[in-house]
């Protein structure tokens, strides 16, 4: 499965990665590469927990257009 993730840096320079289609699925790392490896593991774990609890694996996402 493929997932879209967001990558940001916090005030300490740590890379924070989130998978928006899986609520609460967030990880981090000292480097972008470490953070990406960590989010892959986090996604696997989140999917396992959601399956065990019989929750939907992901939430619906839509694209919206906003005019400024």
mmJSON file of the N, C-alpha and C atoms, coordinates in Angstrom:
{"data_MODEL":{"atom_site":{
"group_PDB":["ATOM","ATOM","ATOM","ATOM","ATOM","ATOM","ATOM","ATOM","ATOM","ATOM","ATOM","ATOM","ATOM","ATOM","ATOM","ATOM","ATOM","ATOM","ATOM","ATOM","ATOM","ATOM","ATOM","ATOM","ATOM","ATOM","ATOM","ATOM","ATOM","ATOM","ATOM","ATOM","ATOM","ATOM","ATOM","ATOM","ATOM","ATOM","ATOM","ATOM","ATOM","ATOM","ATOM","ATOM","ATOM","ATOM","ATOM","ATOM","ATOM","ATOM","ATOM","ATOM","ATOM","ATOM","ATOM","ATOM","ATOM","ATOM","ATOM","ATOM","ATOM","ATOM","ATOM","ATOM","ATOM","ATOM","ATOM","ATOM","ATOM","ATOM","ATOM","ATOM","ATOM","ATOM","ATOM","ATOM","ATOM","ATOM","ATOM","ATOM","ATOM","ATOM","ATOM","ATOM","ATOM","ATOM","ATOM","ATOM","ATOM","ATOM","ATOM","ATOM","ATOM","ATOM","ATOM","ATOM","ATOM","ATOM","ATOM","ATOM","ATOM","ATOM","ATOM","ATOM","ATOM","ATOM","ATOM","ATOM","ATOM","ATOM","ATOM","ATOM","ATOM","ATOM","ATOM","ATOM","ATOM","ATOM","ATOM","ATOM","ATOM","ATOM","ATOM","ATOM","ATOM","ATOM","ATOM","ATOM","ATOM","ATOM","ATOM","ATOM","ATOM","ATOM","ATOM","ATOM","ATOM","ATOM","ATOM","ATOM","ATOM","ATOM","ATOM","ATOM","ATOM","ATOM","ATOM","ATOM","ATOM","ATOM","ATOM","ATOM","ATOM","ATOM","ATOM","ATOM","ATOM","ATOM","ATOM","ATOM","ATOM","ATOM","ATOM","ATOM","ATOM","ATOM","ATOM","ATOM","ATOM","ATOM","ATOM","ATOM","ATOM","ATOM","ATOM","ATOM","ATOM","ATOM","ATOM","ATOM","ATOM","ATOM","ATOM","ATOM","ATOM","ATOM","ATOM","ATOM","ATOM","ATOM","ATOM","ATOM","ATOM","ATOM","ATOM","ATOM","ATOM","ATOM","ATOM","ATOM","ATOM","ATOM","ATOM","ATOM"],
"id":[1,2,3,4,5,6,7,8,9,10,11,12,13,14,15,16,17,18,19,20,21,22,23,24,25,26,27,28,29,30,31,32,33,34,35,36,37,38,39,40,41,42,43,44,45,46,47,48,49,50,51,52,53,54,55,56,57,58,59,60,61,62,63,64,65,66,67,68,69,70,71,72,73,74,75,76,77,78,79,80,81,82,83,84,85,86,87,88,89,90,91,92,93,94,95,96,97,98,99,100,101,102,103,104,105,106,107,108,109,110,111,112,113,114,115,116,117,118,119,120,121,122,123,124,125,126,127,128,129,130,131,132,133,134,135,136,137,138,139,140,141,142,143,144,145,146,147,148,149,150,151,152,153,154,155,156,157,158,159,160,161,162,163,164,165,166,167,168,169,170,171,172,173,174,175,176,177,178,179,180,181,182,183,184,185,186,187,188,189,190,191,192,193,194,195,196,197,198,199,200,201,202,203,204],
"type_symbol":["N","C","C","N","C","C","N","C","C","N","C","C","N","C","C","N","C","C","N","C","C","N","C","C","N","C","C","N","C","C","N","C","C","N","C","C","N","C","C","N","C","C","N","C","C","N","C","C","N","C","C","N","C","C","N","C","C","N","C","C","N","C","C","N","C","C","N","C","C","N","C","C","N","C","C","N","C","C","N","C","C","N","C","C","N","C","C","N","C","C","N","C","C","N","C","C","N","C","C","N","C","C","N","C","C","N","C","C","N","C","C","N","C","C","N","C","C","N","C","C","N","C","C","N","C","C","N","C","C","N","C","C","N","C","C","N","C","C","N","C","C","N","C","C","N","C","C","N","C","C","N","C","C","N","C","C","N","C","C","N","C","C","N","C","C","N","C","C","N","C","C","N","C","C","N","C","C","N","C","C","N","C","C","N","C","C","N","C","C","N","C","C","N","C","C","N","C","C","N","C","C","N","C","C"],
"label_atom_id":["N","CA","C","N","CA","C","N","CA","C","N","CA","C","N","CA","C","N","CA","C","N","CA","C","N","CA","C","N","CA","C","N","CA","C","N","CA","C","N","CA","C","N","CA","C","N","CA","C","N","CA","C","N","CA","C","N","CA","C","N","CA","C","N","CA","C","N","CA","C","N","CA","C","N","CA","C","N","CA","C","N","CA","C","N","CA","C","N","CA","C","N","CA","C","N","CA","C","N","CA","C","N","CA","C","N","CA","C","N","CA","C","N","CA","C","N","CA","C","N","CA","C","N","CA","C","N","CA","C","N","CA","C","N","CA","C","N","CA","C","N","CA","C","N","CA","C","N","CA","C","N","CA","C","N","CA","C","N","CA","C","N","CA","C","N","CA","C","N","CA","C","N","CA","C","N","CA","C","N","CA","C","N","CA","C","N","CA","C","N","CA","C","N","CA","C","N","CA","C","N","CA","C","N","CA","C","N","CA","C","N","CA","C","N","CA","C","N","CA","C","N","CA","C","N","CA","C","N","CA","C","N","CA","C","N","CA","C"],
"label_alt_id":[null,null,null,null,null,null,null,null,null,null,null,null,null,null,null,null,null,null,null,null,null,null,null,null,null,null,null,null,null,null,null,null,null,null,null,null,null,null,null,null,null,null,null,null,null,null,null,null,null,null,null,null,null,null,null,null,null,null,null,null,null,null,null,null,null,null,null,null,null,null,null,null,null,null,null,null,null,null,null,null,null,null,null,null,null,null,null,null,null,null,null,null,null,null,null,null,null,null,null,null,null,null,null,null,null,null,null,null,null,null,null,null,null,null,null,null,null,null,null,null,null,null,null,null,null,null,null,null,null,null,null,null,null,null,null,null,null,null,null,null,null,null,null,null,null,null,null,null,null,null,null,null,null,null,null,null,null,null,null,null,null,null,null,null,null,null,null,null,null,null,null,null,null,null,null,null,null,null,null,null,null,null,null,null,null,null,null,null,null,null,null,null,null,null,null,null,null,null,null,null,null,null,null,null],
"label_comp_id":["UNK","UNK","UNK","UNK","UNK","UNK","UNK","UNK","UNK","UNK","UNK","UNK","UNK","UNK","UNK","UNK","UNK","UNK","UNK","UNK","UNK","UNK","UNK","UNK","UNK","UNK","UNK","UNK","UNK","UNK","UNK","UNK","UNK","UNK","UNK","UNK","UNK","UNK","UNK","UNK","UNK","UNK","UNK","UNK","UNK","UNK","UNK","UNK","UNK","UNK","UNK","UNK","UNK","UNK","UNK","UNK","UNK","UNK","UNK","UNK","UNK","UNK","UNK","UNK","UNK","UNK","UNK","UNK","UNK","UNK","UNK","UNK","UNK","UNK","UNK","UNK","UNK","UNK","UNK","UNK","UNK","UNK","UNK","UNK","UNK","UNK","UNK","UNK","UNK","UNK","UNK","UNK","UNK","UNK","UNK","UNK","UNK","UNK","UNK","UNK","UNK","UNK","UNK","UNK","UNK","UNK","UNK","UNK","UNK","UNK","UNK","UNK","UNK","UNK","UNK","UNK","UNK","UNK","UNK","UNK","UNK","UNK","UNK","UNK","UNK","UNK","UNK","UNK","UNK","UNK","UNK","UNK","UNK","UNK","UNK","UNK","UNK","UNK","UNK","UNK","UNK","UNK","UNK","UNK","UNK","UNK","UNK","UNK","UNK","UNK","UNK","UNK","UNK","UNK","UNK","UNK","UNK","UNK","UNK","UNK","UNK","UNK","UNK","UNK","UNK","UNK","UNK","UNK","UNK","UNK","UNK","UNK","UNK","UNK","UNK","UNK","UNK","UNK","UNK","UNK","UNK","UNK","UNK","UNK","UNK","UNK","UNK","UNK","UNK","UNK","UNK","UNK","UNK","UNK","UNK","UNK","UNK","UNK","UNK","UNK","UNK","UNK","UNK","UNK"],
"label_asym_id":["A","A","A","A","A","A","A","A","A","A","A","A","A","A","A","A","A","A","A","A","A","A","A","A","A","A","A","A","A","A","A","A","A","A","A","A","A","A","A","A","A","A","A","A","A","A","A","A","A","A","A","A","A","A","A","A","A","A","A","A","A","A","A","A","A","A","A","A","A","A","A","A","A","A","A","A","A","A","A","A","A","A","A","A","A","A","A","A","A","A","A","A","A","A","A","A","A","A","A","A","A","A","A","A","A","A","A","A","A","A","A","A","A","A","A","A","A","A","A","A","A","A","A","A","A","A","A","A","A","A","A","A","A","A","A","A","A","A","A","A","A","A","A","A","A","A","A","A","A","A","A","A","A","A","A","A","A","A","A","A","A","A","A","A","A","A","A","A","A","A","A","A","A","A","A","A","A","A","A","A","A","A","A","A","A","A","A","A","A","A","A","A","A","A","A","A","A","A","A","A","A","A","A","A"],
"label_entity_id":["1","1","1","1","1","1","1","1","1","1","1","1","1","1","1","1","1","1","1","1","1","1","1","1","1","1","1","1","1","1","1","1","1","1","1","1","1","1","1","1","1","1","1","1","1","1","1","1","1","1","1","1","1","1","1","1","1","1","1","1","1","1","1","1","1","1","1","1","1","1","1","1","1","1","1","1","1","1","1","1","1","1","1","1","1","1","1","1","1","1","1","1","1","1","1","1","1","1","1","1","1","1","1","1","1","1","1","1","1","1","1","1","1","1","1","1","1","1","1","1","1","1","1","1","1","1","1","1","1","1","1","1","1","1","1","1","1","1","1","1","1","1","1","1","1","1","1","1","1","1","1","1","1","1","1","1","1","1","1","1","1","1","1","1","1","1","1","1","1","1","1","1","1","1","1","1","1","1","1","1","1","1","1","1","1","1","1","1","1","1","1","1","1","1","1","1","1","1","1","1","1","1","1","1"],
"label_seq_id":[1,1,1,2,2,2,3,3,3,4,4,4,5,5,5,6,6,6,7,7,7,8,8,8,9,9,9,10,10,10,11,11,11,12,12,12,13,13,13,14,14,14,15,15,15,16,16,16,17,17,17,18,18,18,19,19,19,20,20,20,21,21,21,22,22,22,23,23,23,24,24,24,25,25,25,26,26,26,27,27,27,28,28,28,29,29,29,30,30,30,31,31,31,32,32,32,33,33,33,34,34,34,35,35,35,36,36,36,37,37,37,38,38,38,39,39,39,40,40,40,41,41,41,42,42,42,43,43,43,44,44,44,45,45,45,46,46,46,47,47,47,48,48,48,49,49,49,50,50,50,51,51,51,52,52,52,53,53,53,54,54,54,55,55,55,56,56,56,57,57,57,58,58,58,59,59,59,60,60,60,61,61,61,62,62,62,63,63,63,64,64,64,65,65,65,66,66,66,67,67,67,68,68,68],
"pdbx_PDB_ins_code":[null,null,null,null,null,null,null,null,null,null,null,null,null,null,null,null,null,null,null,null,null,null,null,null,null,null,null,null,null,null,null,null,null,null,null,null,null,null,null,null,null,null,null,null,null,null,null,null,null,null,null,null,null,null,null,null,null,null,null,null,null,null,null,null,null,null,null,null,null,null,null,null,null,null,null,null,null,null,null,null,null,null,null,null,null,null,null,null,null,null,null,null,null,null,null,null,null,null,null,null,null,null,null,null,null,null,null,null,null,null,null,null,null,null,null,null,null,null,null,null,null,null,null,null,null,null,null,null,null,null,null,null,null,null,null,null,null,null,null,null,null,null,null,null,null,null,null,null,null,null,null,null,null,null,null,null,null,null,null,null,null,null,null,null,null,null,null,null,null,null,null,null,null,null,null,null,null,null,null,null,null,null,null,null,null,null,null,null,null,null,null,null,null,null,null,null,null,null,null,null,null,null,null,null],
"Cartn_x":[0.843,0.0,0.888,0.405,1.118,0.296,0.998,0.348,1.07,0.323,0.89,1.265,2.447,2.859,3.292,3.192,3.692,4.976,5.896,7.179,7.37,7.7,7.918,9.099,9.635,10.694,10.179,10.452,10.022,11.082,10.827,11.734,13.119,13.25,14.547,15.246,14.636,15.23,14.915,14.045,13.65,12.625,12.772,11.818,10.604,9.441,8.174,7.386,6.98,6.271,4.907,3.873,2.514,1.841,1.005,0.202,-1.239,-1.683,-3.006,-4.177,-4.018,-5.139,-5.313,-4.355,-4.469,-4.386,-5.526,-5.521,-4.559,-3.735,-2.808,-1.515,-1.321,-0.111,0.969,1.86,2.916,4.214,5.331,6.64,7.634,8.883,9.902,11.271,12.257,13.632,14.585,15.843,16.861,17.167,17.026,17.208,15.908,15.773,14.576,14.502,15.644,15.68,15.228,15.7,15.304,13.806,13.313,11.894,11.041,11.47,10.726,10.722,11.843,11.888,10.968,10.962,10.13,8.641,8.248,6.818,6.334,7.182,6.785,6.428,7.246,6.964,5.704,5.545,4.359,3.085,3.144,1.976,1.588,2.568,2.294,1.626,2.16,1.613,0.208,-0.003,-1.331,-2.363,-1.997,-2.926,-3.269,-2.278,-2.521,-3.509,-3.295,-4.173,-5.581,-5.692,-7.01,-7.741,-7.015,-7.63,-8.096,-7.259,-7.623,-8.886,-9.032,-10.189,-11.373,-11.21,-12.241,-12.645,-11.66,-11.863,-11.536,-12.067,-11.632,-10.12,-9.436,-7.981,-7.542,-8.299,-7.96,-9.229,-9.05,-10.18,-10.217,-11.38,-11.53,-10.813,-10.204,-9.543,-10.07,-10.241,-10.729,-9.826,-9.772,-9.046,-10.045,-9.728,-10.601,-9.803,-10.494,-9.848,-10.29,-9.345,-9.624,-9.052,-9.87,-9.422,-9.131,-7.952,-7.57,-7.824],
"Cartn_y":[-1.179,0.0,1.243,2.274,3.544,4.59,5.444,6.504,7.819,8.896,10.251,10.619,11.197,11.678,13.134,13.846,15.219,15.216,16.074,16.175,17.627,17.817,19.161,19.089,20.204,20.26,21.075,20.577,21.333,22.349,23.074,24.151,23.66,22.358,21.775,21.157,21.25,20.701,19.235,18.652,17.256,17.161,16.162,15.942,15.212,15.783,15.206,14.791,13.519,12.979,12.484,12.804,12.406,11.793,10.798,10.176,10.632,11.652,12.232,11.266,10.236,9.323,8.309,8.292,7.433,8.331,8.664,9.586,9.147,10.084,9.816,9.142,8.898,8.208,9.239,9.398,10.408,9.768,10.181,9.723,10.855,10.597,11.629,10.997,11.822,11.356,12.532,12.263,13.324,13.76,12.82,13.13,12.809,13.334,13.042,11.54,10.936,9.507,8.674,9.045,8.333,8.501,9.712,9.977,9.168,9.054,8.281,6.795,6.278,4.873,4.662,5.61,5.496,5.566,6.408,6.507,5.239,4.573,3.3,2.29,2.231,1.333,1.764,3.063,3.583,3.263,3.39,3.083,1.619,0.729,-0.701,-0.967,-0.37,-0.579,0.01,1.193,1.817,0.974,0.454,-0.38,-1.654,-2.253,-3.459,-3.178,-2.085,-1.733,-1.438,-0.697,-0.355,-1.619,-2.561,-3.819,-4.641,-4.711,-5.449,-4.879,-3.58,-2.906,-2.784,-3.372,-3.335,-1.909,-1.053,0.332,0.436,1.416,1.619,1.848,1.267,1.403,2.836,3.528,4.913,5.756,7.051,7.97,8.535,8.968,9.542,10.882,11.112,12.388,12.933,14.228,14.892,16.085,16.433,17.614,18.749,19.9,21.062,22.212,23.054,24.227,25.463,26.266,27.476,28.664,29.651,30.858,31.928,32.49,33.519,34.893],
"Cartn_z":[0.0,0.0,0.0,-0.638,-0.664,0.077,0.819,1.585,1.344,1.358,1.321,2.751,2.926,4.243,4.13,5.242,5.304,6.121,5.735,6.434,6.848,8.123,8.654,9.605,9.985,11.002,12.173,13.375,14.551,14.933,16.012,16.435,16.836,17.116,17.465,16.26,15.083,13.872,13.63,14.451,14.285,13.156,12.299,11.219,11.771,11.546,12.008,10.771,10.738,9.584,10.046,9.271,9.618,8.398,8.643,7.587,7.786,7.06,7.301,7.123,6.31,6.085,7.212,8.163,9.341,10.578,11.194,12.332,13.437,13.889,14.982,14.571,13.289,12.825,12.536,13.514,13.459,13.924,13.329,13.784,13.567,13.911,13.77,13.627,13.332,13.236,13.186,13.485,13.462,12.037,11.083,9.67,8.94,7.729,6.946,6.638,6.348,6.044,7.242,8.429,9.649,9.901,9.704,9.916,8.938,7.684,6.694,7.042,7.507,7.933,9.128,10.052,11.25,10.929,9.957,9.647,8.972,8.215,7.605,8.696,9.731,10.857,11.589,11.786,12.479,11.694,10.374,9.549,9.711,9.645,9.822,11.17,12.222,13.56,13.686,13.142,13.207,12.469,11.309,10.548,11.31,11.968,12.769,13.895,14.619,15.742,15.242,14.149,13.624,13.16,12.562,12.126,13.33,14.375,15.586,16.226,16.181,16.795,15.833,14.658,13.615,13.247,13.216,12.797,11.309,10.615,9.229,9.202,8.228,8.189,7.924,7.096,6.777,6.807,6.786,6.69,5.273,4.857,3.515,3.433,2.308,2.058,0.74,0.674,-0.538,-0.838,-2.088,-2.5,-2.65,-2.102,-2.233,-2.843,-3.537,-4.121,-3.342,-2.926,-2.16,-2.917,-3.121,-3.801,-2.756,-2.822,-1.854,-2.384],
"occupancy":[1.0,1.0,1.0,1.0,1.0,1.0,1.0,1.0,1.0,1.0,1.0,1.0,1.0,1.0,1.0,1.0,1.0,1.0,1.0,1.0,1.0,1.0,1.0,1.0,1.0,1.0,1.0,1.0,1.0,1.0,1.0,1.0,1.0,1.0,1.0,1.0,1.0,1.0,1.0,1.0,1.0,1.0,1.0,1.0,1.0,1.0,1.0,1.0,1.0,1.0,1.0,1.0,1.0,1.0,1.0,1.0,1.0,1.0,1.0,1.0,1.0,1.0,1.0,1.0,1.0,1.0,1.0,1.0,1.0,1.0,1.0,1.0,1.0,1.0,1.0,1.0,1.0,1.0,1.0,1.0,1.0,1.0,1.0,1.0,1.0,1.0,1.0,1.0,1.0,1.0,1.0,1.0,1.0,1.0,1.0,1.0,1.0,1.0,1.0,1.0,1.0,1.0,1.0,1.0,1.0,1.0,1.0,1.0,1.0,1.0,1.0,1.0,1.0,1.0,1.0,1.0,1.0,1.0,1.0,1.0,1.0,1.0,1.0,1.0,1.0,1.0,1.0,1.0,1.0,1.0,1.0,1.0,1.0,1.0,1.0,1.0,1.0,1.0,1.0,1.0,1.0,1.0,1.0,1.0,1.0,1.0,1.0,1.0,1.0,1.0,1.0,1.0,1.0,1.0,1.0,1.0,1.0,1.0,1.0,1.0,1.0,1.0,1.0,1.0,1.0,1.0,1.0,1.0,1.0,1.0,1.0,1.0,1.0,1.0,1.0,1.0,1.0,1.0,1.0,1.0,1.0,1.0,1.0,1.0,1.0,1.0,1.0,1.0,1.0,1.0,1.0,1.0,1.0,1.0,1.0,1.0,1.0,1.0,1.0,1.0,1.0,1.0,1.0,1.0],
"B_iso_or_equiv":[0.0,0.0,0.0,0.0,0.0,0.0,0.0,0.0,0.0,0.0,0.0,0.0,0.0,0.0,0.0,0.0,0.0,0.0,0.0,0.0,0.0,0.0,0.0,0.0,0.0,0.0,0.0,0.0,0.0,0.0,0.0,0.0,0.0,0.0,0.0,0.0,0.0,0.0,0.0,0.0,0.0,0.0,0.0,0.0,0.0,0.0,0.0,0.0,0.0,0.0,0.0,0.0,0.0,0.0,0.0,0.0,0.0,0.0,0.0,0.0,0.0,0.0,0.0,0.0,0.0,0.0,0.0,0.0,0.0,0.0,0.0,0.0,0.0,0.0,0.0,0.0,0.0,0.0,0.0,0.0,0.0,0.0,0.0,0.0,0.0,0.0,0.0,0.0,0.0,0.0,0.0,0.0,0.0,0.0,0.0,0.0,0.0,0.0,0.0,0.0,0.0,0.0,0.0,0.0,0.0,0.0,0.0,0.0,0.0,0.0,0.0,0.0,0.0,0.0,0.0,0.0,0.0,0.0,0.0,0.0,0.0,0.0,0.0,0.0,0.0,0.0,0.0,0.0,0.0,0.0,0.0,0.0,0.0,0.0,0.0,0.0,0.0,0.0,0.0,0.0,0.0,0.0,0.0,0.0,0.0,0.0,0.0,0.0,0.0,0.0,0.0,0.0,0.0,0.0,0.0,0.0,0.0,0.0,0.0,0.0,0.0,0.0,0.0,0.0,0.0,0.0,0.0,0.0,0.0,0.0,0.0,0.0,0.0,0.0,0.0,0.0,0.0,0.0,0.0,0.0,0.0,0.0,0.0,0.0,0.0,0.0,0.0,0.0,0.0,0.0,0.0,0.0,0.0,0.0,0.0,0.0,0.0,0.0,0.0,0.0,0.0,0.0,0.0,0.0],
"pdbx_formal_charge":[null,null,null,null,null,null,null,null,null,null,null,null,null,null,null,null,null,null,null,null,null,null,null,null,null,null,null,null,null,null,null,null,null,null,null,null,null,null,null,null,null,null,null,null,null,null,null,null,null,null,null,null,null,null,null,null,null,null,null,null,null,null,null,null,null,null,null,null,null,null,null,null,null,null,null,null,null,null,null,null,null,null,null,null,null,null,null,null,null,null,null,null,null,null,null,null,null,null,null,null,null,null,null,null,null,null,null,null,null,null,null,null,null,null,null,null,null,null,null,null,null,null,null,null,null,null,null,null,null,null,null,null,null,null,null,null,null,null,null,null,null,null,null,null,null,null,null,null,null,null,null,null,null,null,null,null,null,null,null,null,null,null,null,null,null,null,null,null,null,null,null,null,null,null,null,null,null,null,null,null,null,null,null,null,null,null,null,null,null,null,null,null,null,null,null,null,null,null,null,null,null,null,null,null],
"auth_seq_id":[1,1,1,2,2,2,3,3,3,4,4,4,5,5,5,6,6,6,7,7,7,8,8,8,9,9,9,10,10,10,11,11,11,12,12,12,13,13,13,14,14,14,15,15,15,16,16,16,17,17,17,18,18,18,19,19,19,20,20,20,21,21,21,22,22,22,23,23,23,24,24,24,25,25,25,26,26,26,27,27,27,28,28,28,29,29,29,30,30,30,31,31,31,32,32,32,33,33,33,34,34,34,35,35,35,36,36,36,37,37,37,38,38,38,39,39,39,40,40,40,41,41,41,42,42,42,43,43,43,44,44,44,45,45,45,46,46,46,47,47,47,48,48,48,49,49,49,50,50,50,51,51,51,52,52,52,53,53,53,54,54,54,55,55,55,56,56,56,57,57,57,58,58,58,59,59,59,60,60,60,61,61,61,62,62,62,63,63,63,64,64,64,65,65,65,66,66,66,67,67,67,68,68,68],
"auth_comp_id":["UNK","UNK","UNK","UNK","UNK","UNK","UNK","UNK","UNK","UNK","UNK","UNK","UNK","UNK","UNK","UNK","UNK","UNK","UNK","UNK","UNK","UNK","UNK","UNK","UNK","UNK","UNK","UNK","UNK","UNK","UNK","UNK","UNK","UNK","UNK","UNK","UNK","UNK","UNK","UNK","UNK","UNK","UNK","UNK","UNK","UNK","UNK","UNK","UNK","UNK","UNK","UNK","UNK","UNK","UNK","UNK","UNK","UNK","UNK","UNK","UNK","UNK","UNK","UNK","UNK","UNK","UNK","UNK","UNK","UNK","UNK","UNK","UNK","UNK","UNK","UNK","UNK","UNK","UNK","UNK","UNK","UNK","UNK","UNK","UNK","UNK","UNK","UNK","UNK","UNK","UNK","UNK","UNK","UNK","UNK","UNK","UNK","UNK","UNK","UNK","UNK","UNK","UNK","UNK","UNK","UNK","UNK","UNK","UNK","UNK","UNK","UNK","UNK","UNK","UNK","UNK","UNK","UNK","UNK","UNK","UNK","UNK","UNK","UNK","UNK","UNK","UNK","UNK","UNK","UNK","UNK","UNK","UNK","UNK","UNK","UNK","UNK","UNK","UNK","UNK","UNK","UNK","UNK","UNK","UNK","UNK","UNK","UNK","UNK","UNK","UNK","UNK","UNK","UNK","UNK","UNK","UNK","UNK","UNK","UNK","UNK","UNK","UNK","UNK","UNK","UNK","UNK","UNK","UNK","UNK","UNK","UNK","UNK","UNK","UNK","UNK","UNK","UNK","UNK","UNK","UNK","UNK","UNK","UNK","UNK","UNK","UNK","UNK","UNK","UNK","UNK","UNK","UNK","UNK","UNK","UNK","UNK","UNK","UNK","UNK","UNK","UNK","UNK","UNK"],
"auth_asym_id":["A","A","A","A","A","A","A","A","A","A","A","A","A","A","A","A","A","A","A","A","A","A","A","A","A","A","A","A","A","A","A","A","A","A","A","A","A","A","A","A","A","A","A","A","A","A","A","A","A","A","A","A","A","A","A","A","A","A","A","A","A","A","A","A","A","A","A","A","A","A","A","A","A","A","A","A","A","A","A","A","A","A","A","A","A","A","A","A","A","A","A","A","A","A","A","A","A","A","A","A","A","A","A","A","A","A","A","A","A","A","A","A","A","A","A","A","A","A","A","A","A","A","A","A","A","A","A","A","A","A","A","A","A","A","A","A","A","A","A","A","A","A","A","A","A","A","A","A","A","A","A","A","A","A","A","A","A","A","A","A","A","A","A","A","A","A","A","A","A","A","A","A","A","A","A","A","A","A","A","A","A","A","A","A","A","A","A","A","A","A","A","A","A","A","A","A","A","A","A","A","A","A","A","A"],
"auth_atom_id":["N","CA","C","N","CA","C","N","CA","C","N","CA","C","N","CA","C","N","CA","C","N","CA","C","N","CA","C","N","CA","C","N","CA","C","N","CA","C","N","CA","C","N","CA","C","N","CA","C","N","CA","C","N","CA","C","N","CA","C","N","CA","C","N","CA","C","N","CA","C","N","CA","C","N","CA","C","N","CA","C","N","CA","C","N","CA","C","N","CA","C","N","CA","C","N","CA","C","N","CA","C","N","CA","C","N","CA","C","N","CA","C","N","CA","C","N","CA","C","N","CA","C","N","CA","C","N","CA","C","N","CA","C","N","CA","C","N","CA","C","N","CA","C","N","CA","C","N","CA","C","N","CA","C","N","CA","C","N","CA","C","N","CA","C","N","CA","C","N","CA","C","N","CA","C","N","CA","C","N","CA","C","N","CA","C","N","CA","C","N","CA","C","N","CA","C","N","CA","C","N","CA","C","N","CA","C","N","CA","C","N","CA","C","N","CA","C","N","CA","C","N","CA","C","N","CA","C","N","CA","C","N","CA","C","N","CA","C"],
"pdbx_PDB_model_num":[1,1,1,1,1,1,1,1,1,1,1,1,1,1,1,1,1,1,1,1,1,1,1,1,1,1,1,1,1,1,1,1,1,1,1,1,1,1,1,1,1,1,1,1,1,1,1,1,1,1,1,1,1,1,1,1,1,1,1,1,1,1,1,1,1,1,1,1,1,1,1,1,1,1,1,1,1,1,1,1,1,1,1,1,1,1,1,1,1,1,1,1,1,1,1,1,1,1,1,1,1,1,1,1,1,1,1,1,1,1,1,1,1,1,1,1,1,1,1,1,1,1,1,1,1,1,1,1,1,1,1,1,1,1,1,1,1,1,1,1,1,1,1,1,1,1,1,1,1,1,1,1,1,1,1,1,1,1,1,1,1,1,1,1,1,1,1,1,1,1,1,1,1,1,1,1,1,1,1,1,1,1,1,1,1,1,1,1,1,1,1,1,1,1,1,1,1,1,1,1,1,1,1,1]
}}}
